[in-house]
Amino acid sequence: MGHGGRASSTDRAAQGTAAKGDSSPAGSESLNEVRLRGRVSAAGAERVLPSGDALVTGRLVVRRAAGAASRRQHVDTLDCVAWTPRARRSLLSWEPGNLVEVEGAIRRRFWRGAGGLSSRVEVEVSTARKLRRPPIAGRPSR
């Protein structure tokens, strides 16, 4: 689904092809669901695109599983974007150091800028919640 809950023509075409010649529900052969838990490294920031669409972006640092971490790479830093009003409000409340959990999907977003066509892969957040706030300086953490 495109941002704001609107299905693009590509989304609709993919849903249609999954249903043709298949008795299972449309799209059951693939799955794009993400659930991440990590620390906020960049506070939520609101932007309005030239199209007029509002979005909020933030950045999340997620520790890799012990077996998946290479010697040099122990975390992944992931850009998150929220399009819906509720998800935007959640990301706007993020502060660096917050422990948060997000659910959503991986999306590749395209736009045309001054340098030509650009794209970015990000987590499109459907829900987000703070699990813990960062410790206050001078106060022992729990």
NORZIJO-V189734 format. One record per helix or strand of 3 or more residues. SS is the DSSP state (helix for helix, strand for strand). FROM is the first residue (numbers start at 1). TO is the last residue. Records with the same first field share a line. If there is no record, write none. Layout:
# NORZIJO-V189734
SS->FROM-TO ; FROM-TO
This chain:
# NORZIJO-V189734
helix->3-5 ; 9-19 ; 85-92
strand->34-48 ; 54-63 ; 75-82 ; 99-113 ; 116-132
